[in-house]
Each structure stands twice: as structure tokens, then as C-alpha cells.
């Protein structure tokens, strides 16, 4: 992997806007950049942080995460979003993003890193297994909203 990249928090609106197209690779139902920025602001109020991997001024990877707590894991970090630009995959950028989250876990005194991945995504699952994330259960969902809701995935 080329070491000419940097991982940093996308706290400012201009940075978040620059990340919109890449996030759409992961969340294709996102279609309004202003709505995306507002959504990030609401999630930030819940502790969500968005980190980006940059080559120069280009965002090539994103990881969004938050600290949570439940009876299963105690305090843990949950990864909501993880995406690397398709042309940059298999070069270590996803691992670098997960390492940044692991650093946050240690800083916060949490013990677990938790994320969900789609059953239809075998390449992502293989990546997570290589990174030491193991399947511990099956995430089940029931949608109670109308099908046209943008978060239906």
C-alpha cells in the first residue's frame, strides 16, 4: 500500500459534501447532498463520527462509527458505514480505517468492535474475517415503514 494517504475526521460540511459520492457507493438510495449533511449532523448528536481516508484532496475511503452500550457487549464501538472506492480496494485502505476505529476503541476503554454486513456481500465478509471480525449472530430486521422510505435497505 502507498503510504501517501491520511485518515482524518470529516467534521466540516465541506468535507462531508466531498464524501457524498463515495458514500453513495455504499448507500445508493442517498440522492440529496443537503439531506445527507443534515443526517450526519443528527447522527453526530448521537456520537456518530465519520473518518475519511484521503489521497491528496480525494476521499477514497470512509468509516462511520459510534460508541454504544448494551447488555451483550457492554460499551462498544459500532461501525455504521465502511466503504473504500472500488478502484482502491485490496490496497489496505479498509484495514487502515478499521485500525483507526480500533485506536478509538482503546482510547474510549471499550472492548468490542461490532458491525453488520449484508448476507449478499461475500467479499466484504471475507475482508472482515481477514481483519479478525467473526460472525457472532444473525442480525434480523422488520421494516414498519412504507417501502419508499430511503432507509429501507
Buried (B, 14 or more C-beta within 10 A) or exposed (E): EEEEBEBEEBEEEEBBBBBBEBBBEBBEEBEEBEEBBEBBEEBBEEEBBBBBBBBEEEBBBBBBBBBBEEEEBEBBBBBBBBBBBEEBBEBBBBBBBBEBBBEBBEEEEBEBBBBEBEEEEEEBBEBBEEBEBEEEEEEEEEEEEEEEEEEEE
